[in-house]
């Protein structure tokens, strides 16, 4: 179960080298995303698309908002 | 694994930088005046007016100790009875806008609503700055 975190924790984890994953559709990702974030749209997440993630480093996932 | 549940809307609402095609267009976070004078509810209006004018401004934002926007004092309000407490003179609950709003959209909003200035706030209502019509004309 993923741990819910706030904005300041995201910034701290970014400084520590966390992988930031944007799960929004590619179009929305292209318009705006967090600095350094990679795009893994929710509909396409599967074992193959996640292979590029480093399982040793923290992973932060996000979408548009909490709605 | 961490879940940034509040998402990119929270990030942009705080005026933090993003990447992507929209990031190239100016937003309110880029033009809001962060040096706008602020005051609290209980201050004497005359004191606030003197301080505001001395700083070269014609507007002052009323905020809580946590910097949540409570009201606005524009020229008309600042020139009211100087003995009044700010709380009685201010324009309460002004419309506020997020740092992520584009400057182009804000121009349209200001023209439609005949606004000279508006507070820019985070999603939890904390003041980021004041956007003035003259600064985005």
Backbone of each chain as ProteinMPNN parsed JSONL, in Angstrom:
{"seq_chain_A": "XXXXXXXXXXXXXXXXXXXXXXXXXXXXXXXXXXXXXXXXXXXXXXXXXXXXXXXXXXXXXXXXXXX", "coords_chain_A": {"N_chain_A": [[0.859, -1.206, 0.0], [0.659, 2.159, -0.926], [2.236, 4.981, 0.549], [0.646, 7.914, 1.521], [1.648, 11.156, 0.704], [2.659, 14.62, 1.225], [3.114, 17.8, -0.482], [5.567, 19.02, 0.311], [7.015, 16.848, 1.185], [7.274, 15.485, -1.192], [8.987, 17.234, -2.546], [11.243, 16.997, -0.947], [11.883, 14.284, -1.312], [12.414, 14.337, -4.038], [14.777, 15.772, -4.077], [16.345, 13.895, -2.967], [16.617, 12.079, -4.931], [14.419, 10.569, -5.811], [12.224, 8.65, -7.943], [9.923, 10.068, -10.051], [6.668, 9.567, -11.01], [4.284, 10.115, -13.39], [0.978, 9.403, -13.85], [-0.951, 10.172, -15.581], [-2.769, 10.529, -18.756], [-0.87, 10.578, -21.85], [-1.117, 12.988, -23.299], [-1.88, 14.93, -21.434], [0.297, 14.747, -19.74], [2.274, 15.728, -21.451], [1.589, 18.409, -21.581], [1.805, 19.489, -18.974], [3.902, 18.582, -16.316], [5.449, 17.315, -13.326], [8.767, 18.451, -12.553], [11.219, 16.475, -14.08], [9.656, 14.197, -14.042], [8.54, 10.958, -15.176], [6.405, 9.403, -17.629], [3.89, 7.153, -17.082], [1.165, 6.13, -18.141], [-1.898, 5.359, -16.521], [-3.555, 3.437, -17.655], [-1.835, 1.94, -19.063], [-0.09, 0.743, -17.417], [1.835, -1.949, -16.636], [3.694, -4.998, -16.103], [5.761, -4.897, -17.969], [6.001, -2.178, -18.812], [6.866, -1.053, -16.483], [9.383, -1.863, -16.121], [11.574, -0.201, -16.429], [11.785, 1.195, -14.114], [13.663, 1.875, -11.225], [13.937, -0.261, -8.682], [15.161, 0.109, -6.306], [15.351, 2.769, -5.635], [13.266, 5.364, -4.144], [9.837, 5.651, -5.184], [7.575, 7.94, -6.442], [4.273, 8.429, -7.13], [1.782, 10.202, -9.007], [-1.261, 11.949, -9.936], [-3.793, 13.994, -11.375], [-5.304, 15.256, -9.263], [-6.766, 14.769, -5.979], [-9.271, 13.91, -6.519]], "CA_chain_A": [[0.0, 0.0, 0.0], [1.485, 3.348, -1.037], [2.099, 5.962, 1.63], [0.23, 9.223, 1.012], [2.574, 12.209, 1.133], [2.304, 15.974, 0.82], [3.973, 18.487, -1.441], [6.915, 19.233, 0.837], [7.692, 15.549, 1.195], [7.639, 15.222, -2.593], [10.178, 18.04, -2.862], [12.391, 16.423, -0.247], [12.23, 13.035, -1.994], [13.026, 14.689, -5.327], [16.175, 16.142, -3.817], [17.064, 12.66, -2.606], [16.751, 11.222, -6.103], [13.275, 9.686, -6.047], [11.664, 8.581, -9.299], [8.599, 10.679, -10.058], [5.901, 8.914, -12.063], [3.014, 10.752, -13.733], [0.132, 8.345, -14.411], [-1.973, 10.77, -16.437], [-2.589, 10.244, -20.182], [0.315, 11.213, -22.442], [-1.402, 14.366, -23.731], [-1.818, 15.806, -20.255], [1.688, 14.754, -19.312], [3.02, 16.602, -22.348], [1.265, 19.822, -21.311], [2.379, 19.871, -17.672], [4.254, 17.506, -15.398], [6.45, 17.704, -12.325], [10.125, 18.393, -13.116], [11.884, 15.18, -14.048], [8.721, 13.064, -13.988], [8.336, 10.119, -16.355], [4.99, 9.161, -17.854], [3.394, 5.779, -17.19], [-0.289, 6.277, -18.047], [-2.509, 4.326, -15.678], [-4.116, 2.369, -18.477], [-0.783, 1.161, -19.716], [0.844, 0.202, -16.425], [1.929, -3.394, -16.547], [5.039, -5.373, -15.7], [6.76, -4.505, -18.98], [6.235, -0.734, -18.815], [7.495, -0.67, -15.224], [10.721, -2.446, -16.04], [12.594, 0.841, -16.383], [11.849, 1.782, -12.78], [14.673, 1.342, -10.318], [13.186, -0.68, -7.488], [15.908, 0.461, -5.098], [15.073, 4.179, -5.326], [11.859, 5.654, -3.861], [8.985, 5.978, -6.328], [6.444, 8.801, -6.111], [3.289, 8.478, -8.21], [0.792, 11.256, -8.854], [-2.084, 12.263, -11.101], [-4.219, 15.396, -11.401], [-5.606, 15.686, -7.907], [-7.268, 13.669, -5.157], [-10.636, 13.536, -6.939]], "C_chain_A": [[0.885, 1.243, 0.0], [1.193, 4.303, 0.114], [1.73, 7.309, 1.026], [1.159, 10.305, 1.567], [2.117, 13.568, 0.606], [3.379, 16.583, -0.084], [5.404, 18.646, -0.935], [7.712, 17.929, 0.894], [8.109, 15.165, -0.223], [8.927, 15.969, -2.931], [11.409, 17.445, -2.188], [12.844, 15.134, -0.942], [12.865, 13.294, -3.358], [14.505, 15.01, -5.133], [17.017, 14.916, -3.489], [17.117, 11.662, -3.757], [15.602, 10.284, -6.37], [12.851, 9.726, -7.505], [10.228, 9.101, -9.228], [7.838, 10.137, -11.258], [4.544, 9.588, -12.226], [2.141, 9.716, -14.433], [-0.993, 8.89, -15.274], [-1.753, 10.358, -17.899], [-1.454, 11.076, -20.776], [0.079, 12.673, -22.823], [-1.274, 15.329, -22.556], [-0.399, 15.885, -19.717], [2.492, 15.726, -20.169], [2.785, 18.075, -22.068], [1.927, 20.287, -20.019], [2.734, 18.616, -16.901], [5.296, 18.017, -14.415], [7.842, 17.573, -12.951], [10.743, 17.006, -12.968], [10.958, 13.978, -14.035], [8.725, 12.275, -15.289], [6.859, 9.801, -16.446], [4.712, 7.668, -17.985], [1.882, 5.863, -17.044], [-0.924, 5.086, -17.354], [-2.995, 3.136, -16.499], [-3.046, 1.458, -19.076], [0.193, 0.549, -18.717], [0.74, -1.311, -16.389], [3.399, -3.73, -16.277], [6.101, -4.906, -16.697], [7.067, -3.011, -18.927], [6.927, -0.282, -17.538], [8.915, -1.179, -15.099], [11.812, -1.402, -15.903], [12.72, 1.494, -15.016], [12.897, 1.058, -11.953], [13.993, 0.986, -9.006], [13.92, -0.374, -6.19], [15.588, 1.894, -4.667], [13.588, 4.381, -5.016], [11.105, 6.023, -5.134], [7.805, 6.801, -5.834], [5.514, 8.829, -7.319], [2.304, 9.615, -7.939], [-0.073, 11.323, -10.103], [-2.542, 13.711, -10.976], [-4.452, 15.957, -10.002], [-6.213, 14.509, -7.174], [-8.654, 13.203, -5.566], [-10.655, 12.223, -7.698]], "O_chain_A": [[1.772, 1.365, 0.844], [0.061, 4.414, 0.585], [2.414, 7.797, 0.126], [1.417, 10.35, 2.77], [1.31, 13.66, -0.318], [4.395, 15.961, -0.394], [6.352, 18.425, -1.688], [8.924, 17.915, 0.68], [9.177, 14.586, -0.426], [9.844, 15.404, -3.528], [12.486, 17.394, -2.781], [14.039, 14.916, -1.138], [13.753, 12.554, -3.782], [15.362, 14.585, -5.907], [18.23, 14.897, -3.701], [17.597, 10.54, -3.594], [15.771, 9.294, -7.082], [13.087, 10.707, -8.211], [9.423, 8.62, -8.43], [8.307, 10.235, -12.392], [3.748, 9.621, -11.288], [2.513, 9.202, -15.488], [-1.895, 8.145, -15.658], [-0.669, 9.889, -18.248], [-1.122, 12.145, -20.265], [0.977, 13.503, -22.685], [-0.654, 16.388, -22.658], [0.058, 16.946, -19.292], [3.315, 16.474, -19.641], [3.671, 18.901, -22.287], [2.539, 21.355, -19.977], [1.937, 17.68, -16.844], [5.944, 19.036, -14.655], [8.073, 16.692, -13.778], [10.783, 16.441, -11.875], [11.431, 12.841, -14.018], [8.891, 12.841, -16.37], [6.135, 9.913, -15.457], [5.231, 7.003, -18.882], [1.36, 5.688, -15.942], [-0.53, 3.942, -17.577], [-2.862, 1.982, -16.089], [-3.333, 0.351, -19.532], [1.177, -0.083, -19.104], [-0.328, -1.869, -16.138], [4.245, -2.836, -16.231], [7.215, -4.56, -16.303], [8.228, -2.607, -18.987], [7.526, 0.793, -17.523], [9.576, -0.951, -14.086], [12.865, -1.676, -15.327], [13.652, 2.261, -14.776], [13.009, -0.167, -11.968], [13.52, 1.874, -8.296], [13.378, -0.571, -5.103], [15.559, 2.195, -3.474], [12.742, 3.665, -5.55], [11.665, 6.632, -6.045], [7.111, 6.393, -4.903], [5.929, 9.213, -8.413], [2.029, 9.947, -6.786], [0.301, 10.838, -11.171], [-1.78, 14.566, -10.525], [-3.884, 16.978, -9.613], [-6.187, 13.382, -7.669], [-9.164, 12.219, -5.031], [-11.719, 11.77, -8.12]]}, "seq_chain_B": "XXXXXXXXXXXXXXXXXXXXXXXXXXXXXXXXXXXXXXXXXXXXXXXXXXXXXXXXXXXXXXXXXXXXXXXXXXXXXXXXXXXXXXXXXXXXXXXXXXXXXXXXXXXXXXXXXXXXXXXXXXXXXXXXXXXXXXXXX", "coords_chain_B": {"N_chain_B": [[7.042, 2.951, -2.055], [5.318, 5.861, -2.862], [2.456, 7.985, -2.643], [1.532, 10.864, -4.091], [-1.028, 12.284, -3.396], [-2.503, 14.645, -3.625], [-1.704, 15.678, -6.033], [-0.797, 17.082, -9.317], [-2.24, 19.436, -9.573], [-2.23, 20.508, -7.026], [0.491, 20.992, -6.789], [0.964, 22.9, -8.847], [-0.782, 24.803, -7.94], [0.582, 25.811, -5.807], [2.401, 27.338, -7.016], [4.705, 26.206, -7.974], [7.386, 25.194, -10.175], [6.844, 23.634, -13.407], [7.248, 21.182, -16.037], [6.897, 20.915, -19.619], [4.657, 21.666, -22.423], [2.863, 23.694, -21.679], [4.272, 24.991, -19.72], [5.809, 26.909, -20.844], [4.332, 29.138, -21.238], [3.518, 32.288, -19.798], [2.46, 32.499, -16.379], [0.335, 33.343, -13.586], [1.907, 32.972, -11.356], [4.319, 33.904, -12.238], [4.043, 36.628, -12.511], [2.724, 37.772, -10.386], [2.783, 40.154, -7.785], [4.826, 39.817, -5.194], [5.587, 41.423, -3.202], [3.498, 42.853, -2.209], [1.814, 44.991, 0.101], [0.705, 43.83, 3.318], [-1.763, 43.337, 5.884], [-3.399, 43.04, 9.126], [-6.566, 42.018, 10.598], [-7.22, 43.538, 12.898], [-5.836, 45.907, 12.855], [-5.415, 49.493, 12.764], [-7.039, 51.424, 10.359], [-5.998, 53.859, 9.351], [-3.274, 53.706, 9.991], [-2.49, 51.567, 8.439], [-3.019, 52.574, 5.9], [-1.155, 54.69, 5.762], [1.222, 53.278, 5.834], [0.989, 51.724, 3.548], [0.862, 53.621, 1.465], [3.333, 54.84, 1.826], [4.946, 52.811, 0.983], [4.564, 52.91, -1.661], [2.274, 51.854, -2.821], [-1.185, 51.241, -3.781], [-2.924, 49.503, -2.734], [-3.761, 46.952, -0.358], [-3.42, 43.795, 1.144], [-5.478, 41.919, 3.264], [-4.686, 39.658, 5.708], [-4.64, 36.515, 7.527], [-2.857, 35.34, 10.494], [-1.677, 33.075, 9.443], [-1.342, 33.759, 6.905], [-3.527, 33.505, 5.242], [-5.796, 34.733, 2.89], [-8.063, 37.257, 3.742], [-9.365, 39.588, 3.097], [-9.527, 42.643, 1.129], [-8.003, 45.788, 0.612], [-8.556, 48.394, -1.32], [-7.979, 51.512, -3.06], [-10.334, 52.973, -2.524], [-11.307, 51.793, -0.129], [-9.116, 52.212, 1.538], [-9.182, 54.947, 1.904], [-11.218, 55.441, 3.633], [-12.741, 56.169, 6.882], [-10.084, 56.809, 8.99], [-9.889, 55.868, 11.586], [-11.164, 53.511, 11.792], [-11.193, 49.946, 12.392], [-9.356, 47.615, 10.398], [-10.898, 45.405, 9.734], [-13.516, 46.326, 9.523], [-13.428, 48.04, 7.425], [-12.517, 46.775, 5.164], [-12.782, 45.051, 1.979], [-14.418, 42.171, 2.06], [-13.531, 38.682, 1.547], [-12.385, 38.524, -1.236], [-12.348, 37.66, -4.768], [-10.131, 35.129, -5.681], [-7.188, 33.852, -7.348], [-5.417, 31.117, -8.825], [-1.879, 30.371, -8.842], [-1.273, 28.932, -11.118], [-2.874, 29.754, -13.188], [-3.105, 31.023, -16.478], [-1.539, 33.981, -17.817], [-2.789, 35.084, -20.021], [-5.423, 34.144, -19.771], [-6.076, 35.435, -17.397], [-6.083, 38.09, -18.169], [-8.399, 38.17, -19.702], [-10.296, 37.571, -17.73], [-10.025, 39.76, -16.016], [-10.809, 41.833, -17.677], [-13.464, 41.085, -18.233], [-14.633, 41.211, -15.689], [-14.022, 43.682, -14.829], [-11.713, 44.262, -13.2], [-9.089, 45.673, -11.267], [-7.076, 44.655, -9.768], [-6.13, 41.533, -8.217], [-5.939, 39.108, -5.617], [-3.527, 36.474, -5.613], [-3.531, 33.135, -4.787], [-2.574, 30.124, -2.97], [-3.923, 26.753, -3.195], [-4.959, 26.345, -0.689], [-5.64, 28.823, 0.156], [-3.635, 30.641, 0.91], [-1.754, 33.624, 0.663], [-0.004, 34.394, -2.282], [0.7, 36.495, -3.911], [-0.087, 39.71, -5.445], [-1.905, 40.263, -8.358], [-1.824, 42.687, -10.823], [-3.69, 44.689, -13.077], [-2.278, 46.481, -14.652], [0.164, 45.275, -14.801], [-0.073, 43.135, -16.473], [-1.023, 43.98, -18.816]], "CA_chain_B": [[6.151, 3.606, -3.008], [4.597, 6.993, -2.26], [1.352, 8.519, -3.444], [1.298, 12.301, -3.936], [-2.466, 12.215, -3.658], [-3.039, 15.963, -4.011], [-1.445, 15.732, -7.459], [-0.154, 18.206, -9.985], [-3.011, 20.652, -9.302], [-1.694, 21.047, -5.772], [1.839, 21.465, -7.104], [0.859, 24.155, -9.596], [-1.471, 25.776, -7.095], [1.585, 26.412, -4.92], [3.286, 28.164, -7.823], [5.976, 25.516, -8.222], [7.622, 25.046, -11.615], [6.544, 22.381, -14.076], [7.818, 21.014, -17.37], [5.869, 20.611, -20.61], [4.36, 22.747, -23.369], [2.211, 24.816, -20.984], [5.214, 25.671, -18.834], [6.465, 27.999, -21.566], [3.464, 30.31, -21.247], [3.542, 32.933, -18.478], [1.322, 32.279, -15.484], [0.251, 34.332, -12.508], [3.059, 32.772, -10.473], [5.452, 34.646, -12.785], [3.814, 38.089, -12.537], [2.127, 38.273, -9.143], [3.71, 40.946, -6.979], [4.938, 39.183, -3.878], [5.907, 42.454, -2.203], [2.298, 43.626, -1.886], [1.659, 45.187, 1.547], [-0.321, 43.041, 3.996], [-2.138, 43.818, 7.21], [-4.273, 42.123, 9.848], [-7.927, 42.511, 10.823], [-7.376, 44.463, 14.014], [-5.042, 47.128, 12.72], [-6.117, 50.749, 12.5], [-7.002, 51.683, 8.922], [-5.113, 54.981, 9.054], [-1.889, 53.231, 10.068], [-2.266, 50.715, 7.262], [-2.973, 53.455, 4.722], [0.129, 55.4, 5.767], [2.27, 52.304, 5.511], [0.787, 51.306, 2.162], [1.248, 54.748, 0.606], [4.783, 55.026, 1.965], [5.596, 51.749, 0.21], [4.311, 53.154, -3.076], [1.163, 51.022, -3.268], [-2.539, 51.741, -3.564], [-3.728, 48.362, -2.307], [-3.167, 46.169, 0.733], [-4.167, 42.55, 1.322], [-5.724, 41.574, 4.655], [-4.391, 38.227, 5.868], [-4.582, 35.935, 8.872], [-1.462, 35.053, 10.877], [-1.161, 32.019, 8.571], [-1.279, 34.371, 5.582], [-4.717, 33.214, 4.452], [-6.42, 35.991, 2.478], [-9.366, 37.511, 4.37], [-9.997, 40.739, 2.472], [-8.694, 43.5, 0.286], [-8.168, 47.228, 0.766], [-8.102, 49.15, -2.487], [-7.934, 52.948, -2.759], [-11.592, 53.428, -1.924], [-11.359, 51.343, 1.259], [-8.017, 52.829, 2.29], [-9.527, 56.337, 2.163], [-12.342, 55.526, 4.583], [-12.412, 56.715, 8.204], [-8.821, 56.196, 9.422], [-9.984, 55.291, 12.923], [-11.795, 52.199, 11.694], [-10.318, 48.771, 12.282], [-9.313, 47.084, 9.04], [-11.988, 44.434, 9.541], [-14.76, 47.014, 9.165], [-13.247, 48.835, 6.207], [-12.027, 45.986, 4.033], [-13.677, 44.328, 1.074], [-14.162, 40.795, 2.502], [-13.658, 37.547, 0.633], [-12.222, 38.837, -2.66], [-12.061, 36.538, -5.663], [-8.7, 34.846, -5.761], [-6.813, 33.038, -8.502], [-4.286, 30.23, -8.546], [-0.642, 30.703, -9.564], [-1.181, 28.194, -12.381], [-3.709, 30.391, -14.215], [-2.273, 31.716, -17.465], [-1.686, 35.436, -17.875], [-3.785, 35.369, -21.062], [-6.744, 33.945, -19.199], [-6.325, 36.464, -16.382], [-6.441, 39.334, -18.878], [-9.819, 38.054, -20.061], [-11.082, 37.648, -16.496], [-9.986, 41.13, -15.504], [-11.626, 42.658, -18.572], [-14.872, 40.707, -18.061], [-15.125, 41.571, -14.357], [-13.58, 45.058, -14.54], [-10.843, 44.21, -12.029], [-7.777, 46.325, -11.351], [-6.104, 43.781, -9.124], [-6.71, 40.388, -7.522], [-4.952, 38.283, -4.917], [-3.188, 35.145, -6.12], [-3.356, 32.313, -3.602], [-2.446, 28.676, -3.118], [-5.222, 26.071, -3.106], [-5.487, 26.461, 0.688], [-5.976, 30.215, 0.431], [-2.522, 31.463, 1.377], [-1.357, 34.643, -0.304], [1.225, 34.291, -3.063], [0.98, 37.877, -4.309], [-1.193, 40.442, -6.046], [-1.745, 40.502, -9.796], [-2.412, 43.983, -11.176], [-4.017, 44.8, -14.497], [-1.22, 47.206, -15.352], [1.345, 44.42, -14.942], [-0.285, 42.098, -17.485], [-1.673, 44.605, -19.976]], "C_chain_B": [[5.37, 4.694, -2.265], [3.539, 7.506, -3.233], [1.194, 10.004, -3.124], [-0.148, 12.531, -4.349], [-3.043, 13.55, -4.142], [-2.722, 16.291, -5.47], [-0.865, 17.026, -7.997], [-0.944, 19.503, -9.788], [-2.545, 21.311, -8.014], [-0.322, 21.668, -6.002], [1.788, 22.81, -7.811], [0.165, 25.233, -8.767], [-0.536, 26.46, -6.107], [2.591, 27.247, -5.696], [4.623, 27.526, -8.121], [6.156, 25.259, -9.715], [7.242, 23.663, -12.138], [7.315, 22.327, -15.381], [6.69, 20.664, -18.323], [5.553, 21.827, -21.455], [3.692, 23.94, -22.686], [3.18, 25.619, -20.135], [5.887, 26.859, -19.512], [5.624, 29.272, -21.554], [3.442, 30.946, -19.864], [2.262, 32.673, -17.68], [1.35, 33.33, -14.388], [1.413, 34.184, -11.531], [4.248, 33.609, -10.934], [5.291, 36.158, -12.639], [3.203, 38.655, -11.256], [3.174, 39.004, -8.318], [3.72, 40.399, -5.554], [5.252, 40.195, -2.779], [4.697, 43.319, -1.86], [2.192, 43.795, -0.371], [0.54, 44.295, 2.089], [-0.597, 43.655, 5.352], [-3.068, 42.804, 7.85], [-5.584, 42.815, 10.201], [-8.016, 43.629, 11.851], [-6.6, 45.759, 13.903], [-5.915, 48.335, 12.427], [-5.933, 51.107, 11.025], [-6.01, 52.787, 8.559], [-3.645, 54.572, 9.051], [-1.55, 52.39, 8.832], [-2.164, 51.573, 6.005], [-1.626, 54.171, 4.645], [1.26, 54.482, 5.323], [2.19, 51.896, 4.042], [1.254, 52.396, 1.197], [2.754, 54.954, 0.645], [5.558, 53.996, 1.153], [5.342, 51.9, -1.29], [3.179, 52.336, -3.665], [-0.17, 51.726, -3.044], [-3.494, 50.604, -3.191], [-2.97, 47.607, -1.224], [-4.043, 44.931, 0.939], [-4.277, 42.241, 2.816], [-5.558, 40.066, 4.809], [-4.454, 37.812, 7.328], [-3.118, 35.724, 9.256], [-0.82, 33.959, 10.012], [-1.094, 32.476, 7.114], [-2.42, 33.924, 4.656], [-5.417, 34.542, 4.134], [-7.82, 36.114, 3.063], [-10.103, 38.646, 3.674], [-8.997, 41.566, 1.694], [-9.02, 44.955, 0.59], [-7.624, 47.873, -0.499], [-8.208, 50.624, -2.126], [-9.189, 53.428, -2.042], [-11.664, 53.041, -0.443], [-10.278, 52.015, 2.102], [-8.339, 54.268, 2.682], [-10.751, 56.506, 3.056], [-11.838, 56.103, 5.911], [-11.161, 56.055, 8.767], [-8.886, 55.548, 10.806], [-10.609, 53.894, 12.918], [-10.776, 51.082, 11.786], [-10.407, 48.226, 10.853], [-10.512, 46.192, 8.747], [-13.271, 45.114, 9.082], [-14.644, 47.77, 7.846], [-12.994, 47.978, 4.968], [-13.168, 45.452, 3.164], [-13.442, 42.851, 1.374], [-14.262, 39.776, 1.376], [-13.49, 37.872, -0.834], [-12.031, 37.577, -3.487], [-10.551, 36.372, -5.747], [-8.432, 33.882, -6.902], [-5.542, 32.274, -8.194], [-3.058, 30.651, -9.348], [-0.555, 30.033, -10.939], [-2.024, 28.805, -13.494], [-2.814, 31.161, -15.19], [-2.533, 33.221, -17.44], [-2.747, 35.803, -18.904], [-5.195, 35.203, -20.525], [-7.068, 35.022, -18.179], [-6.668, 37.798, -17.024], [-7.923, 39.325, -19.214], [-10.703, 38.204, -18.827], [-11.144, 39.085, -15.999], [-10.825, 42.062, -16.373], [-13.109, 42.36, -18.351], [-15.443, 41.228, -16.748], [-14.679, 42.968, -13.925], [-12.733, 45.113, -13.267], [-9.548, 44.965, -12.279], [-6.682, 45.45, -10.754], [-6.825, 42.643, -8.424], [-5.622, 39.618, -6.81], [-4.756, 36.946, -5.638], [-2.875, 34.285, -4.901], [-3.112, 30.86, -3.957], [-3.832, 28.05, -2.964], [-5.783, 26.098, -1.692], [-5.611, 27.917, 1.13], [-4.856, 31.12, 0.894], [-2.037, 32.397, 0.271], [-0.018, 34.325, -0.96], [1.652, 35.7, -3.468], [-0.263, 38.526, -4.868], [-0.919, 40.623, -7.532], [-2.485, 41.79, -10.133], [-2.609, 44.059, -12.687], [-2.881, 45.461, -15.267], [0.008, 46.334, -15.613], [1.175, 43.351, -16.023], [-0.951, 42.663, -18.738], [-0.893, 44.349, -21.252]], "O_chain_B": [[4.835, 4.464, -1.18], [3.702, 7.467, -4.453], [0.775, 10.365, -2.025], [-0.446, 12.915, -5.48], [-3.957, 13.577, -4.966], [-3.413, 17.108, -6.077], [-0.498, 17.932, -7.249], [-0.351, 20.581, -9.836], [-2.474, 22.537, -7.929], [-0.016, 22.737, -5.474], [2.484, 23.749, -7.424], [0.48, 26.418, -8.876], [-0.825, 27.555, -5.625], [3.525, 27.801, -5.116], [5.577, 28.217, -8.48], [5.171, 25.122, -10.44], [7.307, 22.666, -11.42], [7.953, 23.3, -15.782], [5.644, 20.174, -17.898], [6.112, 22.901, -21.235], [3.931, 25.083, -23.076], [2.941, 26.794, -19.858], [6.465, 27.715, -18.844], [6.134, 30.358, -21.826], [3.358, 30.238, -18.861], [1.157, 32.634, -18.221], [2.295, 34.113, -14.289], [1.854, 35.17, -10.942], [5.092, 33.986, -10.122], [6.28, 36.891, -12.642], [3.169, 39.87, -11.063], [4.303, 38.538, -8.169], [2.739, 40.512, -4.818], [5.194, 39.881, -1.59], [4.849, 44.397, -1.286], [2.45, 42.848, 0.371], [-0.448, 44.039, 1.402], [0.223, 44.393, 5.898], [-3.48, 41.834, 7.215], [-5.699, 44.037, 10.115], [-8.801, 44.563, 11.689], [-6.701, 46.619, 14.777], [-7.021, 48.204, 11.903], [-4.816, 51.094, 10.508], [-5.271, 52.668, 7.582], [-2.866, 55.031, 8.216], [-0.463, 52.499, 8.265], [-1.317, 51.325, 5.146], [-1.025, 54.246, 3.573], [2.131, 54.866, 4.543], [3.215, 51.743, 3.378], [1.959, 52.116, 0.228], [3.378, 55.213, -0.384], [6.669, 54.256, 0.692], [5.845, 51.114, -2.092], [3.123, 52.141, -4.879], [-0.283, 52.659, -2.249], [-4.712, 50.732, -3.317], [-1.741, 47.612, -1.168], [-5.27, 45.023, 0.91], [-3.284, 42.296, 3.542], [-6.217, 39.29, 4.116], [-4.338, 38.635, 8.236], [-2.231, 35.912, 8.423], [0.4, 33.908, 9.861], [-0.824, 31.684, 6.211], [-2.286, 33.964, 3.433], [-5.604, 35.375, 5.021], [-8.655, 35.221, 2.915], [-11.334, 38.669, 3.661], [-7.81, 41.25, 1.609], [-10.18, 45.308, 0.8], [-6.416, 47.904, -0.733], [-8.505, 50.949, -0.976], [-9.117, 54.19, -1.078], [-12.037, 53.86, 0.398], [-10.517, 52.348, 3.263], [-7.825, 54.762, 3.686], [-11.257, 57.618, 3.207], [-10.672, 56.473, 6.043], [-11.169, 54.847, 9.003], [-8.011, 54.754, 11.153], [-10.58, 53.188, 13.926], [-9.642, 51.224, 11.329], [-11.434, 48.374, 10.191], [-11.07, 46.222, 7.65], [-14.038, 44.525, 8.32], [-15.654, 48.1, 7.224], [-13.236, 48.422, 3.845], [-14.331, 45.412, 3.565], [-12.401, 42.308, 1.002], [-14.976, 39.974, 0.393], [-14.366, 37.533, -1.629], [-11.603, 36.546, -2.968], [-9.803, 37.342, -5.868], [-9.333, 33.183, -7.365], [-4.702, 32.718, -7.411], [-3.194, 31.229, -10.426], [0.156, 30.514, -11.822], [-1.891, 28.397, -14.648], [-1.887, 31.858, -14.779], [-3.623, 33.667, -17.082], [-3.524, 36.734, -18.687], [-6.066, 36.03, -20.795], [-8.209, 35.477, -18.098], [-7.465, 38.56, -16.476], [-8.619, 40.325, -19.041], [-11.731, 38.88, -18.869], [-12.207, 39.565, -15.605], [-11.475, 42.974, -15.863], [-13.923, 43.282, -18.289], [-16.601, 41.641, -16.693], [-14.927, 43.384, -12.794], [-13.002, 45.909, -12.367], [-8.982, 44.903, -13.371], [-5.525, 45.496, -11.172], [-7.999, 42.77, -8.075], [-4.511, 39.481, -7.323], [-5.695, 36.374, -6.192], [-2.047, 34.661, -4.072], [-3.392, 30.413, -5.069], [-4.798, 28.741, -2.64], [-6.984, 25.891, -1.513], [-5.678, 28.209, 2.324], [-5.109, 32.273, 1.241], [-1.926, 32.01, -0.893], [0.967, 34.027, -0.285], [2.828, 36.05, -3.377], [-1.36, 37.973, -4.783], [0.156, 41.076, -7.925], [-3.647, 41.957, -9.763], [-1.797, 43.556, -13.463], [-2.558, 45.061, -16.385], [0.794, 46.608, -16.52], [2.152, 42.732, -16.444], [-1.387, 41.913, -19.611], [-1.295, 44.801, -22.324]]}, "name": "protein", "num_of_chains": 2, "seq": "XXXXXXXXXXXXXXXXXXXXXXXXXXXXXXXXXXXXXXXXXXXXXXXXXXXXXXXXXXXXXXXXXXXXXXXXXXXXXXXXXXXXXXXXXXXXXXXXXXXXXXXXXXXXXXXXXXXXXXXXXXXXXXXXXXXXXXXXXXXXXXXXXXXXXXXXXXXXXXXXXXXXXXXXXXXXXXXXXXXXXXXXXXXXXXXXXXXXXXXXXXXX"}
